[in-house]
């Protein structure tokens, strides 16, 4: 099974890294840039030695390790094989 | 205009962060995990004060600032408005 997990800061959380990139782009002459927000993603491959759906399993990875639920949200894209 | 840029390590480049996450997931009991690779993405909003297509403009951001072409590849998803 292959899947992708996208993790991003909640809308109401400040993103200083994004802000820094926005300023850097502007100073390079890309003055049209209005906002930048940064997130991360995980490409995960597994074998099939687990029960239940791939998507649910990926959500468990998020809750147990990959995502800080206080400040982050996530989306899961699972490709079952 | 809104767009997303996905940046990930080239296949042949080692990803120690991904490897660490893979081991952490396994030690939490998710023993089915075979590989994890980590990437980042940027959500960018701009106004329309530039010439040319949004996608081409985003590629310029990548080449000038966001992507290290030696070890990273990128994909651009532009939503012109």
Backbone of each chain as nested JSON, in Angstrom:
{
  "chains": [
    {"id": "A", "residues": [
      {"number": 1, "name": "UNK", "atoms": {"N": [0.836, -1.191, 0.0], "CA": [0.0, 0.0, 0.0], "C": [0.876, 1.248, 0.0]}},
      {"number": 2, "name": "UNK", "atoms": {"N": [0.47, 2.214, -0.78], "CA": [1.191, 3.483, -0.801], "C": [0.231, 4.598, -0.403]}},
      {"number": 3, "name": "UNK", "atoms": {"N": [0.756, 5.593, 0.253], "CA": [-0.107, 6.71, 0.606], "C": [0.681, 7.982, 0.781]}},
      {"number": 4, "name": "UNK", "atoms": {"N": [-0.047, 9.083, 0.765], "CA": [0.575, 10.378, 1.042], "C": [-0.195, 11.057, 2.159]}},
      {"number": 5, "name": "UNK", "atoms": {"N": [0.549, 11.683, 3.04], "CA": [-0.058, 12.437, 4.128], "C": [0.447, 13.87, 4.034]}},
      {"number": 6, "name": "UNK", "atoms": {"N": [-0.498, 14.805, 3.975], "CA": [-0.145, 16.229, 3.919], "C": [-0.429, 16.857, 5.273]}},
      {"number": 7, "name": "UNK", "atoms": {"N": [0.547, 17.531, 5.836], "CA": [0.388, 18.159, 7.15], "C": [0.637, 19.656, 7.007]}},
      {"number": 8, "name": "UNK", "atoms": {"N": [-0.309, 20.442, 7.507], "CA": [-0.135, 21.892, 7.391], "C": [-0.612, 22.571, 8.669]}},
      {"number": 9, "name": "UNK", "atoms": {"N": [-0.094, 23.761, 8.907], "CA": [-0.5, 24.541, 10.072], "C": [-1.96, 24.965, 9.936]}},
      {"number": 10, "name": "UNK", "atoms": {"N": [-2.692, 24.953, 11.056], "CA": [-4.058, 25.458, 11.033], "C": [-4.071, 26.913, 10.589]}},
      {"number": 11, "name": "UNK", "atoms": {"N": [-5.156, 27.298, 9.945], "CA": [-5.265, 28.65, 9.366], "C": [-4.958, 29.748, 10.383]}},
      {"number": 12, "name": "UNK", "atoms": {"N": [-5.398, 29.559, 11.617], "CA": [-5.244, 30.629, 12.612], "C": [-3.864, 30.663, 13.258]}},
      {"number": 13, "name": "UNK", "atoms": {"N": [-2.99, 29.711, 12.877], "CA": [-1.649, 29.664, 13.463], "C": [-0.671, 30.431, 12.576]}},
      {"number": 14, "name": "UNK", "atoms": {"N": [0.104, 31.304, 13.183], "CA": [1.116, 32.063, 12.438], "C": [2.154, 31.129, 11.825]}},
      {"number": 15, "name": "UNK", "atoms": {"N": [2.617, 31.488, 10.634], "CA": [3.605, 30.663, 9.934], "C": [4.828, 31.525, 9.609]}},
      {"number": 16, "name": "UNK", "atoms": {"N": [5.738, 31.674, 10.568], "CA": [6.893, 32.557, 10.344], "C": [7.795, 32.113, 9.194]}},
      {"number": 17, "name": "UNK", "atoms": {"N": [7.898, 30.807, 8.985], "CA": [8.714, 30.314, 7.863], "C": [8.112, 30.772, 6.539]}},
      {"number": 18, "name": "UNK", "atoms": {"N": [6.79, 30.639, 6.434], "CA": [6.098, 31.096, 5.231], "C": [6.279, 32.586, 5.011]}},
      {"number": 19, "name": "UNK", "atoms": {"N": [6.177, 33.341, 6.111], "CA": [6.337, 34.791, 6.042], "C": [7.743, 35.156, 5.547]}},
      {"number": 20, "name": "UNK", "atoms": {"N": [8.739, 34.436, 6.043], "CA": [10.12, 34.695, 5.623], "C": [10.29, 34.423, 4.132]}},
      {"number": 21, "name": "UNK", "atoms": {"N": [9.669, 33.331, 3.657], "CA": [9.76, 33.0, 2.233], "C": [9.05, 34.051, 1.391]}},
      {"number": 22, "name": "UNK", "atoms": {"N": [7.885, 34.493, 1.878], "CA": [7.146, 35.561, 1.184], "C": [8.046, 36.798, 1.025]}},
      {"number": 23, "name": "UNK", "atoms": {"N": [8.702, 37.198, 2.1], "CA": [9.569, 38.373, 2.033], "C": [10.756, 38.145, 1.106]}},
      {"number": 24, "name": "UNK", "atoms": {"N": [11.307, 36.942, 1.157], "CA": [12.444, 36.633, 0.287], "C": [12.031, 36.696, -1.182]}},
      {"number": 25, "name": "UNK", "atoms": {"N": [10.852, 36.145, -1.507], "CA": [10.38, 36.201, -2.896], "C": [10.183, 37.647, -3.336]}},
      {"number": 26, "name": "UNK", "atoms": {"N": [9.579, 38.442, -2.454], "CA": [9.373, 39.857, -2.793], "C": [10.711, 40.548, -3.046]}},
      {"number": 27, "name": "UNK", "atoms": {"N": [11.695, 40.281, -2.196], "CA": [12.966, 40.979, -2.355], "C": [13.717, 40.494, -3.595]}},
      {"number": 28, "name": "UNK", "atoms": {"N": [13.318, 39.346, -4.133], "CA": [13.899, 38.878, -5.396], "C": [13.18, 39.481, -6.603]}},
      {"number": 29, "name": "UNK", "atoms": {"N": [12.177, 40.312, -6.351], "CA": [11.482, 40.977, -7.445], "C": [10.117, 40.381, -7.773]}},
      {"number": 30, "name": "UNK", "atoms": {"N": [9.703, 39.346, -7.021], "CA": [8.371, 38.758, -7.254], "C": [7.366, 39.494, -6.376]}},
      {"number": 31, "name": "UNK", "atoms": {"N": [7.047, 40.741, -6.786], "CA": [6.283, 41.594, -5.875], "C": [4.808, 41.26, -5.853]}},
      {"number": 32, "name": "UNK", "atoms": {"N": [4.372, 40.349, -6.727], "CA": [2.968, 39.956, -6.753], "C": [2.612, 38.994, -5.623]}},
      {"number": 33, "name": "UNK", "atoms": {"N": [3.611, 38.453, -4.916], "CA": [3.334, 37.431, -3.899], "C": [2.597, 38.046, -2.715]}},
      {"number": 34, "name": "UNK", "atoms": {"N": [1.451, 37.455, -2.354], "CA": [0.643, 37.998, -1.26], "C": [0.767, 37.172, 0.014]}},
      {"number": 35, "name": "UNK", "atoms": {"N": [0.837, 35.855, -0.133], "CA": [1.053, 35.037, 1.063], "C": [1.657, 33.686, 0.701]}},
      {"number": 36, "name": "UNK", "atoms": {"N": [2.436, 33.181, 1.628], "CA": [3.04, 31.854, 1.471], "C": [2.82, 31.105, 2.774]}},
      {"number": 37, "name": "UNK", "atoms": {"N": [2.352, 29.874, 2.66], "CA": [2.293, 29.016, 3.846], "C": [3.002, 27.712, 3.523]}},
      {"number": 38, "name": "UNK", "atoms": {"N": [3.689, 27.181, 4.52], "CA": [4.539, 26.01, 4.3], "C": [3.936, 24.806, 5.005]}},
      {"number": 39, "name": "UNK", "atoms": {"N": [3.986, 23.662, 4.356], "CA": [3.559, 22.413, 4.987], "C": [4.538, 21.31, 4.647]}},
      {"number": 40, "name": "UNK", "atoms": {"N": [4.262, 20.12, 5.166], "CA": [5.134, 19.003, 4.81], "C": [4.285, 17.819, 4.37]}},
      {"number": 41, "name": "UNK", "atoms": {"N": [4.906, 16.909, 3.631], "CA": [4.17, 15.698, 3.298], "C": [5.048, 14.474, 3.454]}},
      {"number": 42, "name": "UNK", "atoms": {"N": [4.386, 13.35, 3.665], "CA": [5.051, 12.075, 3.868], "C": [4.56, 11.102, 2.807]}},
      {"number": 43, "name": "UNK", "atoms": {"N": [5.479, 10.478, 2.093], "CA": [5.132, 9.388, 1.177], "C": [5.465, 8.087, 1.886]}},
      {"number": 44, "name": "UNK", "atoms": {"N": [4.445, 7.288, 2.132], "CA": [4.635, 6.095, 2.95], "C": [4.281, 4.84, 2.158]}},
      {"number": 45, "name": "UNK", "atoms": {"N": [5.179, 3.852, 2.243], "CA": [4.904, 2.544, 1.65], "C": [4.819, 1.514, 2.755]}},
      {"number": 46, "name": "UNK", "atoms": {"N": [3.831, 0.64, 2.66], "CA": [3.72, -0.422, 3.66], "C": [3.446, -1.749, 2.956]}},
      {"number": 47, "name": "UNK", "atoms": {"N": [3.673, -2.847, 3.69], "CA": [3.135, -4.111, 3.193], "C": [1.708, -4.234, 3.724]}},
      {"number": 48, "name": "UNK", "atoms": {"N": [1.079, -5.369, 3.54], "CA": [-0.358, -5.434, 3.868], "C": [-0.631, -6.206, 5.154]}},
      {"number": 49, "name": "UNK", "atoms": {"N": [0.374, -6.243, 6.057], "CA": [0.196, -7.008, 7.284], "C": [-0.488, -6.194, 8.378]}},
      {"number": 50, "name": "UNK", "atoms": {"N": [-1.619, -5.581, 8.023], "CA": [-2.417, -4.928, 9.066], "C": [-3.887, -5.079, 8.689]}},
      {"number": 51, "name": "UNK", "atoms": {"N": [-4.728, -4.913, 9.686], "CA": [-6.16, -5.067, 9.419], "C": [-6.793, -3.69, 9.253]}},
      {"number": 52, "name": "UNK", "atoms": {"N": [-7.928, -3.646, 8.584], "CA": [-8.618, -2.365, 8.395], "C": [-8.155, -1.655, 7.143]}},
      {"number": 53, "name": "UNK", "atoms": {"N": [-8.754, -0.51, 6.871], "CA": [-8.464, 0.189, 5.627], "C": [-7.164, 0.969, 5.741]}},
      {"number": 54, "name": "UNK", "atoms": {"N": [-6.544, 1.167, 4.581], "CA": [-5.274, 1.886, 4.526], "C": [-5.436, 3.304, 5.044]}},
      {"number": 55, "name": "UNK", "atoms": {"N": [-6.546, 3.922, 4.681], "CA": [-6.749, 5.314, 5.074], "C": [-6.826, 5.444, 6.596]}},
      {"number": 56, "name": "UNK", "atoms": {"N": [-7.58, 4.541, 7.216], "CA": [-7.686, 4.579, 8.675], "C": [-6.333, 4.359, 9.337]}},
      {"number": 57, "name": "UNK", "atoms": {"N": [-5.56, 3.441, 8.743], "CA": [-4.243, 3.153, 9.294], "C": [-3.348, 4.396, 9.222]}},
      {"number": 58, "name": "UNK", "atoms": {"N": [-3.415, 5.091, 8.095], "CA": [-2.612, 6.317, 7.934], "C": [-3.032, 7.381, 8.947]}},
      {"number": 59, "name": "UNK", "atoms": {"N": [-4.333, 7.452, 9.206], "CA": [-4.791, 8.423, 10.208], "C": [-4.2, 8.094, 11.573]}},
      {"number": 60, "name": "UNK", "atoms": {"N": [-4.047, 6.799, 11.844], "CA": [-3.41, 6.427, 13.115], "C": [-1.97, 6.912, 13.175]}},
      {"number": 61, "name": "UNK", "atoms": {"N": [-1.239, 6.768, 12.051], "CA": [0.14, 7.278, 12.034], "C": [0.15, 8.764, 12.415]}},
      {"number": 62, "name": "UNK", "atoms": {"N": [-0.805, 9.482, 11.839], "CA": [-0.861, 10.926, 12.087], "C": [-1.09, 11.215, 13.552]}},
      {"number": 63, "name": "UNK", "atoms": {"N": [-2.089, 10.522, 14.122], "CA": [-2.458, 10.843, 15.5], "C": [-1.377, 10.421, 16.482]}},
      {"number": 64, "name": "UNK", "atoms": {"N": [-0.7, 9.314, 16.178], "CA": [0.293, 8.806, 17.122], "C": [1.648, 9.491, 16.979]}},
      {"number": 65, "name": "UNK", "atoms": {"N": [1.98, 9.972, 15.786], "CA": [3.344, 10.468, 15.594], "C": [3.471, 11.721, 14.726]}},
      {"number": 66, "name": "UNK", "atoms": {"N": [2.806, 11.73, 13.585], "CA": [3.203, 12.687, 12.554], "C": [2.627, 14.087, 12.719]}},
      {"number": 67, "name": "UNK", "atoms": {"N": [1.506, 14.188, 13.428], "CA": [0.788, 15.464, 13.462], "C": [0.637, 15.96, 14.901]}},
      {"number": 68, "name": "UNK", "atoms": {"N": [0.891, 17.219, 15.103], "CA": [0.595, 17.885, 16.366], "C": [-0.794, 18.506, 16.246]}},
      {"number": 69, "name": "UNK", "atoms": {"N": [-1.782, 17.816, 16.803], "CA": [-3.178, 18.209, 16.615], "C": [-3.529, 19.587, 17.157]}},
      {"number": 70, "name": "UNK", "atoms": {"N": [-2.692, 20.141, 18.013], "CA": [-2.983, 21.465, 18.576], "C": [-2.816, 22.544, 17.506]}},
      {"number": 71, "name": "UNK", "atoms": {"N": [-1.779, 22.424, 16.699], "CA": [-1.506, 23.487, 15.719], "C": [-1.579, 23.024, 14.269]}},
      {"number": 72, "name": "UNK", "atoms": {"N": [-1.711, 21.705, 14.043], "CA": [-1.656, 21.213, 12.665], "C": [-2.922, 20.444, 12.268]}},
      {"number": 73, "name": "UNK", "atoms": {"N": [-3.218, 20.501, 10.991], "CA": [-4.248, 19.657, 10.388], "C": [-3.579, 18.744, 9.374]}},
      {"number": 74, "name": "UNK", "atoms": {"N": [-4.313, 17.722, 8.938], "CA": [-3.712, 16.838, 7.945], "C": [-4.746, 16.3, 6.971]}},
      {"number": 75, "name": "UNK", "atoms": {"N": [-4.245, 15.87, 5.809], "CA": [-5.073, 15.178, 4.83], "C": [-4.367, 13.894, 4.433]}},
      {"number": 76, "name": "UNK", "atoms": {"N": [-5.16, 12.851, 4.243], "CA": [-4.591, 11.554, 3.895], "C": [-5.079, 11.151, 2.515]}},
      {"number": 77, "name": "UNK", "atoms": {"N": [-4.142, 10.691, 1.691], "CA": [-4.458, 10.204, 0.35], "C": [-3.893, 8.785, 0.279]}},
      {"number": 78, "name": "UNK", "atoms": {"N": [-4.738, 7.8, 0.387], "CA": [-4.231, 6.427, 0.407], "C": [-4.535, 5.728, -0.911]}},
      {"number": 79, "name": "UNK", "atoms": {"N": [-3.576, 5.005, -1.412], "CA": [-3.747, 4.217, -2.631], "C": [-3.624, 2.76, -2.236]}},
      {"number": 80, "name": "UNK", "atoms": {"N": [-4.743, 2.095, -2.063], "CA": [-4.651, 0.685, -1.666], "C": [-4.239, -0.177, -2.855]}},
      {"number": 81, "name": "UNK", "atoms": {"N": [-3.436, -1.201, -2.6], "CA": [-2.95, -2.048, -3.712], "C": [-3.191, -3.507, -3.423]}}
    ]},
    {"id": "B", "residues": [
      {"number": 1, "name": "UNK", "atoms": {"N": [-4.232, 34.695, -7.949], "CA": [-3.842, 33.341, -8.335], "C": [-3.372, 32.554, -7.112]}},
      {"number": 2, "name": "UNK", "atoms": {"N": [-3.756, 31.32, -7.062], "CA": [-3.294, 30.446, -5.993], "C": [-2.56, 29.258, -6.586]}},
      {"number": 3, "name": "UNK", "atoms": {"N": [-1.581, 28.774, -5.879], "CA": [-0.891, 27.6, -6.385], "C": [-0.244, 26.818, -5.277]}},
      {"number": 4, "name": "UNK", "atoms": {"N": [0.092, 25.589, -5.6], "CA": [0.824, 24.76, -4.653], "C": [2.087, 24.247, -5.321]}},
      {"number": 5, "name": "UNK", "atoms": {"N": [3.166, 24.24, -4.551], "CA": [4.43, 23.71, -5.039], "C": [4.86, 22.587, -4.099]}},
      {"number": 6, "name": "UNK", "atoms": {"N": [5.101, 21.417, -4.669], "CA": [5.56, 20.274, -3.878], "C": [7.042, 20.051, -4.15]}},
      {"number": 7, "name": "UNK", "atoms": {"N": [7.831, 19.973, -3.097], "CA": [9.272, 19.79, -3.24], "C": [9.68, 18.518, -2.513]}},
      {"number": 8, "name": "UNK", "atoms": {"N": [10.38, 17.655, -3.214], "CA": [10.79, 16.395, -2.576], "C": [12.21, 16.037, -2.994]}},
      {"number": 9, "name": "UNK", "atoms": {"N": [12.861, 15.241, -2.164], "CA": [14.222, 14.797, -2.473], "C": [14.205, 13.869, -3.688]}},
      {"number": 10, "name": "UNK", "atoms": {"N": [15.217, 13.97, -4.534], "CA": [15.336, 13.042, -5.655], "C": [15.439, 11.618, -5.137]}},
      {"number": 11, "name": "UNK", "atoms": {"N": [14.94, 10.687, -5.939], "CA": [14.876, 9.28, -5.523], "C": [16.221, 8.753, -5.033]}},
      {"number": 12, "name": "UNK", "atoms": {"N": [17.299, 9.155, -5.703], "CA": [18.611, 8.584, -5.364], "C": [19.271, 9.255, -4.16]}},
      {"number": 13, "name": "UNK", "atoms": {"N": [18.612, 10.264, -3.583], "CA": [19.174, 10.969, -2.432], "C": [18.642, 10.354, -1.133]}},
      {"number": 14, "name": "UNK", "atoms": {"N": [19.54, 10.049, -0.218], "CA": [19.145, 9.506, 1.082], "C": [18.263, 10.49, 1.839]}},
      {"number": 15, "name": "UNK", "atoms": {"N": [17.294, 9.971, 2.581], "CA": [16.373, 10.811, 3.343], "C": [16.413, 10.38, 4.807]}},
      {"number": 16, "name": "UNK", "atoms": {"N": [17.384, 10.881, 5.577], "CA": [17.53, 10.431, 6.971], "C": [16.319, 10.772, 7.836]}},
      {"number": 17, "name": "UNK", "atoms": {"N": [15.663, 11.896, 7.552], "CA": [14.462, 12.249, 8.323], "C": [13.361, 11.21, 8.1]}},
      {"number": 18, "name": "UNK", "atoms": {"N": [13.186, 10.829, 6.839], "CA": [12.203, 9.795, 6.517], "C": [12.541, 8.479, 7.19]}},
      {"number": 19, "name": "UNK", "atoms": {"N": [13.814, 8.131, 7.168], "CA": [14.265, 6.883, 7.792], "C": [13.97, 6.895, 9.299]}},
      {"number": 20, "name": "UNK", "atoms": {"N": [14.215, 8.047, 9.94], "CA": [13.957, 8.171, 11.382], "C": [12.467, 7.99, 11.678]}},
      {"number": 21, "name": "UNK", "atoms": {"N": [11.624, 8.57, 10.811], "CA": [10.173, 8.442, 11.01], "C": [9.747, 6.996, 10.797]}},
      {"number": 22, "name": "UNK", "atoms": {"N": [10.326, 6.359, 9.778], "CA": [10.028, 4.944, 9.529], "C": [10.33, 4.118, 10.79]}},
      {"number": 23, "name": "UNK", "atoms": {"N": [11.511, 4.346, 11.376], "CA": [11.885, 3.585, 12.579], "C": [10.973, 3.912, 13.749]}},
      {"number": 24, "name": "UNK", "atoms": {"N": [10.604, 5.191, 13.878], "CA": [9.713, 5.583, 14.974], "C": [8.359, 4.907, 14.831]}},
      {"number": 25, "name": "UNK", "atoms": {"N": [7.817, 4.872, 13.591], "CA": [6.527, 4.216, 13.371], "C": [6.622, 2.732, 13.719]}},
      {"number": 26, "name": "UNK", "atoms": {"N": [7.715, 2.097, 13.282], "CA": [7.883, 0.668, 13.588], "C": [7.939, 0.45, 15.094]}},
      {"number": 27, "name": "UNK", "atoms": {"N": [8.652, 1.301, 15.799], "CA": [8.787, 1.091, 17.243], "C": [7.477, 1.38, 17.975]}},
      {"number": 28, "name": "UNK", "atoms": {"N": [6.557, 2.084, 17.319], "CA": [5.228, 2.288, 17.901], "C": [4.288, 1.124, 17.593]}},
      {"number": 29, "name": "UNK", "atoms": {"N": [4.793, 0.121, 16.884], "CA": [3.984, -1.057, 16.602], "C": [3.431, -1.114, 15.187]}},
      {"number": 30, "name": "UNK", "atoms": {"N": [3.745, -0.115, 14.368], "CA": [3.284, -0.137, 12.971], "C": [4.335, -0.859, 12.132]}},
      {"number": 31, "name": "UNK", "atoms": {"N": [4.38, -2.166, 12.282], "CA": [5.497, -2.902, 11.698], "C": [5.369, -3.116, 10.199]}},
      {"number": 32, "name": "UNK", "atoms": {"N": [4.215, -2.773, 9.647], "CA": [4.012, -2.92, 8.208], "C": [4.721, -1.84, 7.393]}},
      {"number": 33, "name": "UNK", "atoms": {"N": [5.223, -0.802, 8.055], "CA": [5.811, 0.325, 7.315], "C": [7.109, -0.098, 6.634]}},
      {"number": 34, "name": "UNK", "atoms": {"N": [7.199, 0.13, 5.325], "CA": [8.387, -0.268, 4.577], "C": [9.289, 0.908, 4.238]}},
      {"number": 35, "name": "UNK", "atoms": {"N": [8.692, 2.042, 3.909], "CA": [9.528, 3.224, 3.677], "C": [8.733, 4.507, 3.861]}},
      {"number": 36, "name": "UNK", "atoms": {"N": [9.436, 5.527, 4.294], "CA": [8.849, 6.859, 4.459], "C": [9.797, 7.855, 3.813]}},
      {"number": 37, "name": "UNK", "atoms": {"N": [9.249, 8.734, 3.006], "CA": [10.051, 9.854, 2.496], "C": [9.316, 11.154, 2.784]}},
      {"number": 38, "name": "UNK", "atoms": {"N": [10.077, 12.173, 3.12], "CA": [9.492, 13.429, 3.563], "C": [9.708, 14.504, 2.51]}},
      {"number": 39, "name": "UNK", "atoms": {"N": [8.707, 15.318, 2.287], "CA": [8.852, 16.47, 1.4], "C": [8.165, 17.668, 2.009]}},
      {"number": 40, "name": "UNK", "atoms": {"N": [8.227, 18.803, 1.302], "CA": [7.523, 19.978, 1.81], "C": [6.683, 20.574, 0.701]}},
      {"number": 41, "name": "UNK", "atoms": {"N": [5.687, 21.35, 1.091], "CA": [4.914, 22.049, 0.069], "C": [4.658, 23.491, 0.48]}},
      {"number": 42, "name": "UNK", "atoms": {"N": [4.439, 24.309, -0.53], "CA": [4.199, 25.728, -0.329], "C": [2.858, 26.072, -0.951]}},
      {"number": 43, "name": "UNK", "atoms": {"N": [1.992, 26.725, -0.178], "CA": [0.738, 27.269, -0.708], "C": [0.959, 28.754, -0.93]}},
      {"number": 44, "name": "UNK", "atoms": {"N": [0.875, 29.182, -2.164], "CA": [1.228, 30.555, -2.503], "C": [0.036, 31.278, -3.12]}},
      {"number": 45, "name": "UNK", "atoms": {"N": [-0.204, 32.491, -2.612], "CA": [-1.23, 33.358, -3.195], "C": [-0.554, 34.584, -3.765]}},
      {"number": 46, "name": "UNK", "atoms": {"N": [-0.985, 34.98, -4.95], "CA": [-0.423, 36.195, -5.547], "C": [-1.546, 37.042, -6.136]}},
      {"number": 47, "name": "UNK", "atoms": {"N": [-1.259, 38.309, -6.384], "CA": [-2.182, 39.069, -7.225], "C": [-1.759, 38.843, -8.678]}},
      {"number": 48, "name": "UNK", "atoms": {"N": [-2.362, 39.58, -9.61], "CA": [-2.107, 39.224, -11.018], "C": [-1.183, 40.21, -11.713]}},
      {"number": 49, "name": "UNK", "atoms": {"N": [-0.326, 40.885, -10.925], "CA": [0.559, 41.893, -11.512], "C": [1.846, 41.293, -12.052]}},
      {"number": 50, "name": "UNK", "atoms": {"N": [1.707, 40.241, -12.849], "CA": [2.896, 39.732, -13.531], "C": [2.467, 39.226, -14.898]}},
      {"number": 51, "name": "UNK", "atoms": {"N": [3.43, 39.104, -15.787], "CA": [3.08, 38.651, -17.131], "C": [3.386, 37.157, -17.267]}},
      {"number": 52, "name": "UNK", "atoms": {"N": [2.754, 36.512, -18.224], "CA": [2.987, 35.085, -18.443], "C": [2.062, 34.23, -17.601]}},
      {"number": 53, "name": "UNK", "atoms": {"N": [2.206, 32.914, -17.728], "CA": [1.288, 32.006, -17.051], "C": [1.692, 31.819, -15.601]}},
      {"number": 54, "name": "UNK", "atoms": {"N": [0.7, 31.501, -14.774], "CA": [0.933, 31.293, -13.342], "C": [1.918, 30.155, -13.117]}},
      {"number": 55, "name": "UNK", "atoms": {"N": [1.753, 29.102, -13.917], "CA": [2.599, 27.934, -13.717], "C": [4.067, 28.265, -13.981]}},
      {"number": 56, "name": "UNK", "atoms": {"N": [4.306, 29.005, -15.052], "CA": [5.684, 29.393, -15.369], "C": [6.266, 30.276, -14.272]}},
      {"number": 57, "name": "UNK", "atoms": {"N": [5.418, 31.171, -13.751], "CA": [5.872, 32.074, -12.697], "C": [6.262, 31.257, -11.445]}},
      {"number": 58, "name": "UNK", "atoms": {"N": [5.454, 30.265, -11.116], "CA": [5.749, 29.411, -9.95], "C": [7.054, 28.648, -10.148]}},
      {"number": 59, "name": "UNK", "atoms": {"N": [7.283, 28.215, -11.396], "CA": [8.544, 27.519, -11.665], "C": [9.727, 28.445, -11.42]}},
      {"number": 60, "name": "UNK", "atoms": {"N": [9.546, 29.729, -11.73], "CA": [10.627, 30.688, -11.448], "C": [10.897, 30.783, -9.952]}},
      {"number": 61, "name": "UNK", "atoms": {"N": [9.82, 30.811, -9.141], "CA": [10.015, 30.846, -7.676], "C": [10.884, 29.663, -7.246]}},
      {"number": 62, "name": "UNK", "atoms": {"N": [10.568, 28.499, -7.833], "CA": [11.306, 27.287, -7.462], "C": [12.774, 27.419, -7.807]}},
      {"number": 63, "name": "UNK", "atoms": {"N": [13.017, 27.859, -9.054], "CA": [14.411, 27.893, -9.498], "C": [15.224, 28.944, -8.763]}},
      {"number": 64, "name": "UNK", "atoms": {"N": [14.582, 30.064, -8.433], "CA": [15.312, 31.162, -7.804], "C": [15.464, 30.985, -6.298]}},
      {"number": 65, "name": "UNK", "atoms": {"N": [14.51, 30.304, -5.652], "CA": [14.553, 30.298, -4.184], "C": [14.188, 28.963, -3.541]}},
      {"number": 66, "name": "UNK", "atoms": {"N": [13.101, 28.355, -3.998], "CA": [12.485, 27.315, -3.156], "C": [13.118, 25.936, -3.279]}},
      {"number": 67, "name": "UNK", "atoms": {"N": [13.783, 25.686, -4.408], "CA": [14.243, 24.331, -4.679], "C": [15.768, 24.294, -4.874]}},
      {"number": 68, "name": "UNK", "atoms": {"N": [16.403, 23.329, -4.264], "CA": [17.814, 23.051, -4.509], "C": [17.892, 21.98, -5.595]}},
      {"number": 69, "name": "UNK", "atoms": {"N": [18.128, 22.411, -6.828], "CA": [18.062, 21.518, -7.978], "C": [19.039, 20.351, -7.955]}},
      {"number": 70, "name": "UNK", "atoms": {"N": [20.058, 20.43, -7.114], "CA": [21.038, 19.346, -7.044], "C": [20.423, 18.101, -6.389]}},
      {"number": 71, "name": "UNK", "atoms": {"N": [19.644, 18.324, -5.326], "CA": [19.11, 17.172, -4.586], "C": [17.588, 17.091, -4.59]}},
      {"number": 72, "name": "UNK", "atoms": {"N": [16.916, 18.128, -5.102], "CA": [15.451, 18.144, -5.007], "C": [14.775, 18.246, -6.376]}},
      {"number": 73, "name": "UNK", "atoms": {"N": [13.584, 17.684, -6.448], "CA": [12.694, 17.874, -7.589], "C": [11.445, 18.598, -7.106]}},
      {"number": 74, "name": "UNK", "atoms": {"N": [10.662, 19.103, -8.053], "CA": [9.431, 19.771, -7.628], "C": [8.304, 19.559, -8.624]}},
      {"number": 75, "name": "UNK", "atoms": {"N": [7.077, 19.749, -8.113], "CA": [5.888, 19.757, -8.965], "C": [5.087, 21.006, -8.654]}},
      {"number": 76, "name": "UNK", "atoms": {"N": [4.527, 21.59, -9.704], "CA": [3.755, 22.815, -9.523], "C": [2.306, 22.553, -9.907]}},
      {"number": 77, "name": "UNK", "atoms": {"N": [1.412, 23.029, -9.051], "CA": [-0.029, 22.918, -9.297], "C": [-0.58, 24.341, -9.21]}},
      {"number": 78, "name": "UNK", "atoms": {"N": [-0.843, 24.949, -10.341], "CA": [-1.303, 26.345, -10.31], "C": [-2.788, 26.409, -10.616]}},
      {"number": 79, "name": "UNK", "atoms": {"N": [-3.498, 27.216, -9.856], "CA": [-4.923, 27.446, -10.088], "C": [-5.068, 28.899, -10.493]}},
      {"number": 80, "name": "UNK", "atoms": {"N": [-5.158, 29.161, -11.79], "CA": [-5.279, 30.555, -12.212], "C": [-6.674, 31.067, -11.93]}},
      {"number": 81, "name": "UNK", "atoms": {"N": [-6.776, 32.339, -11.53], "CA": [-8.092, 32.908, -11.176], "C": [-8.307, 34.219, -11.901]}}
    ]}
  ]
}
